[in-house]
Amino acid sequence: MEQQEQLLAEVQDAFGTIKVVQAGPYRFLEFGDAIEQSCVFMPDPTWLEYDYTRAMLLGALLHEAPQSALFLGLGGGSLTQACLRFLPLVDVEVIELRPDVPRLAESLLGFQSDPRITLRIGDALALLPAAEPADLIFIDLYTDTGPSAGHLAWSFLEQCQRKLNPGGWLIINQWGTEGGQPLGAALLRGLFLRHYLECPLAEGNVVLMVPADLDQWVDFERLAVRIEALAPRLGYSLAKLAQALRRAT
């Protein structure tokens, strides 16, 4: 951003520093030393600015009619709000480690309370067993030093997949390597038996889309119809991201 930045809030908690910074119409949630976690377009907080959040929304469209979702990590809340606005969700659970994150999201980042949301504060690894099964589960657990332990914890990822309802999808925002593969590719392919999709992104991330079981896959023609129908409401199309989808290799 070339526009001058303005610090709106800075708090300290047991895990370090959290900041909210504004640049023009955008506000950023930052952890630690200016490590950007979320970007919110304040005129419309459901607008997804980054490709990784758009790819995670694309992952949600793999389910034809999701009614429930579990978000592991809230950040600025744009993805959660976009899913609430554009998907037929009736029950959403959010698990967020740091209590100041939802407070700042609501007070400064345009995140709006919604009767469909149940928010729990704590470590996702500890709270996951008590979470309700869901049609969609999103994992976006990052600290100021990178992915949390949950991104590469075999037992945790296995529990997440088992929390899916039949026909559900697990959607993971994973760091990418220099070779364009997801971090921990060997572990992921072993755990999920190579039966998942990858969406590599120019930002460096690789979003993973894992079905609930091996008998489940994607009807790409029906997915294209859903993408086209949603584009006018989103203000952008997810078609190029869908074209980038690849099976785990």
N, C-alpha and C positions, 0 to 999 in steps of 0.2 A: 504494500500500500504506500503510495507516494504522499497521501494526505497526512497531516500532522496527527500524531496519536495523543490521546488524552486518557490519563489514568482515572478510572471512575471508582474503583474499589481495590483494596489490597488487604487480605486477611492472612493470618497465620493459624495453622492447625497442627495436629500431631504429625502430619505427613509433609508439611512444608508450606510454601506460599501459594496462594490463589489470587489471581488478579483478573479484573475486568477492564479492558482497554477499548476505547472507541477510536475509529478512523473513518471519517465520513459517515455514511449510513450503516457501517458495519461495527459490530461489537464482538470482541474476542475474549474467550475464557482461556486464561493461561495458567499453567502450573510451573512452579520453580522459576528458573531464569528465562522468562519469555518463551517458554515452550507452549506453543499454541495447541489447545485442545479442541476448541469449537469456534466456529464463525457463524454469527447470526446477522442476517439482513433485517434491520430493525423495522423497515416499513412492512415487511411480511415475514415474521419469524418461522413460518412453515416452508419458506423458500430454502432449498438445499443448494448451497453455494459450491460445495466441493464434490468431486466425482465419487469419492468413497462413500459419502452419505447417499448420493443418488444410486450407487451400485447396491447399497444395502436396501434401499427402497425397491429396487429392481428385484432383489432376492425375495422381498415380501410378495411381489406379484407372481411368484412361482406358485403360490397358493391361490386358488381361484376365489375363495371367499373366507378369509381368515376372520375369526371372531375374537380370538384372544392372543395376546402378545406379552412376552416377558423381555424387558430391557435390562441388561446387565451393564450398568454404566449410563448415567444421564447426560453428562456434559452440559452444553447449553440448552439442550432439549429440542432442537429443531427437528431431528429425525423422529422423535417420539410424537411431536405435534403434527408433523407431516403424515405420519401413519394414522393418527387419530382423525385427521381431516380427510384423507384420501382413501382409506380402507374401511371396510364395514366392521370395525372393531367395537366390541361392547365391553370388554374386560381387559385392562392393561395393568401389569405389575412392573414397577421399576425398583431395582435395587441399586443404591448408590452408596459408595463407601464413605464419602465426606459430607457431613451435614451442611456445610456452608455452600456446597455446589447447588443443590436445589433452591436454597434461600437466595443466592445471587442470581440464579437463572430466572426466578420469579420476579425479583425486584428490579433487575437491570437488563435481562436478556429476552424479555417478552414471553417467557414461559407462563402459560395460563393453567391454573388449576382446572381439573376436569373430573366430574363425578365417576368417570370410568377408570380413573387412575388410583391404584394403591401404591404408595411409596413406602419403601422400607430402607432404613439406613443401616449399613453394615457391610461386612466383607461378603462378596458374592459367593466365595468358596464355602463360607460357613452357612449362609442363608439359603443357598440353592435347594437343599433337601426339603425345606418347608414351602417352597414355591409351588404354585398350582401348575399343572400341565398346561401347555399352550400350543396354539397352532404355529406361532412364530416365536423364535428366541433369538435375540440380537446380543452379540458379545462385542463390546467396545470398551475394554478395560485397560486404560493406559495411565501411566504415571508420568512424571517429568523426566524419567530415564528410559521410557519405552514401554513395551507390552508388560502387563502384569503376569504373575505366575500362571493365572488361569488360561492364558493363551496357549501355553505349551504343557499344561498338566493333563496327562492322559486320563486320569480318573475323573477330573472335573469336566472335560469335554465329553467324555462318555456319559456322565450324568446328565449333561445338557441335552444330548441327543435322546436319552431315555425319557426326558421330561416332555418331549414333543408328543402332541396328539397324533393319531394316525393321519397321514397326509401332510404333516407339519414340516417346517424347514428351520434349520439352524443356520444363522447368518453371522459370519465372523469377520470383523475388520482386522486383517492380519498384516503385519509388516512384510514387505517384500525384500528379497535379496538382490544382489547385483545381477544375478542371472534371471530375474523376473519371476522367481519361484517364491511361494510363501515361506516365511520363516518357519522352520520345523517341518519342512515338507515330508521328510521320511516318516516322522511320527504321525502326521496327519493322514498320510496315505495308508499307513499300517492300521491305524485306528478305524478309519472309515472305509477301508478296503477299496480305495481309489474311486468310490462311488459318490462323487460330488462334483460340483462345478467351481471353477475359478474365474474371477473377473480381474485381470491385471489392469492396473491404472497408471497413468502417466505420473501421478503424484508419488508413486513408489509403493503404494499399498497393493495388496491382493485381497479382494473380498471373496470369502468362501461361502458356498451355499450347499448345505448338507441335508439330504432328505432324511426322514424319520427311519426308513428301512430300505433294504436292497430291492424291494419290489416296486419302489416308487421312482418315477422319473418325470421329465418335463415334456409337456405337449407344447412345442415351440410355436406352432401355428396359433394356438389359443393364447399363448403368451404375447405374441405380436399383436393380436386383437386387443388385449387388455392395455398394452403399451400405447397403441394408437388412440384408444378411447380416453385414456387418462391425460395425454399430452396437452390438450387445450386447457385443462384445469391446472396442470402443473406450471404451464408456461414454458416448458421445454420437453424434449422427447428423450426417453431412455433407450431408444432403438439402437444407437451406436454402442452403448454399453452392452446391450443384449447380443450384438454382433461379435463382441469381444469375448463372450463366454466360451470357455473351453473345459473339456473334461480333464480331471486330474490325470497326469501322465507319469 
